[in-house]
């Protein structure tokens, strides 16, 4: 698995992630959603550089222009509900893509133990396409692994898998690196070193779903 940490380079991406982490700015749900959407647009732009292109002729009012445009077929997948603004940001750029949505939750047992369940999955065909999975935070990496298994079972084998996440733990990066192959690229905005026993990322940013859409009951 290839890992691309966009946060290692100076760009406005870091401004957006800084605001997403800031406990004062987090009180503004619309601001949080907007920043997530902006981050999604940046991920889409960076991912687009490695897709397939060919030159087409475009007729203008004054002549013919040759333009290299993207040929790749894309499917954008996201984990509800926190991933929706991130998904929208990517959809703003990849406006002809198909979409897949999954509902995933943790079922806790004794102590720190929990199991991961996929409660809902709907997807367009994935076979031979570029699959981009948007997940706002990757804590342990286990949910991403399960989601990819579900998407492959439902939609087929993609040509390449891109996982896009603003924040991931070091544990998750190592975990996924051991289990996913060369057909996968992980795109992150930041890698945090600490993961608690309850699989919370530190410093992280809190519950992205609550911050985007309000507290859940």
HELIX and SHEET records of a PDB file:
HELIX    1   1 UNK A    6  UNK A    8  5                                   3    
HELIX    2   2 UNK A   13  UNK A   21  1                                   9    
HELIX    3   3 UNK A   25  UNK A   27  5                                   3    
HELIX    4   4 UNK A   29  UNK A   48  1                                  20    
HELIX    5   5 UNK A   84  UNK A   93  1                                  10    
HELIX    6   6 UNK A  142  UNK A  155  1                                  14    
HELIX    7   7 UNK A  170  UNK A  179  1                                  10    
HELIX    8   8 UNK A  208  UNK A  213  1                                   6    
SHEET    1   A 7 UNK A   2  UNK A   5  0                                        
SHEET    2   A 7 UNK A 184  UNK A 192  1                                        
SHEET    3   A 7 UNK A 160  UNK A 169  1                                        
SHEET    4   A 7 UNK A 130  UNK A 134  1                                        
SHEET    5   A 7 UNK A  74  UNK A  80  1                                        
SHEET    6   A 7 UNK A  98  UNK A 108  1                                        
SHEET    7   A 7 UNK A 114  UNK A 123 -1                                        
SHEET    1   B 4 UNK A   2  UNK A   5  0                                        
SHEET    2   B 4 UNK A 184  UNK A 192  1                                        
SHEET    3   B 4 UNK A 160  UNK A 169  1                                        
SHEET    4   B 4 UNK A 137  UNK A 138  1                                        
SHEET    1   C 2 UNK A  53  UNK A  60  0                                        
SHEET    2   C 2 UNK A  63  UNK A  70 -1                                        
SHEET    1   D 2 UNK A 194  UNK A 195  0                                        
SHEET    2   D 2 UNK A 201  UNK A 202 -1                                        
END                                                                             
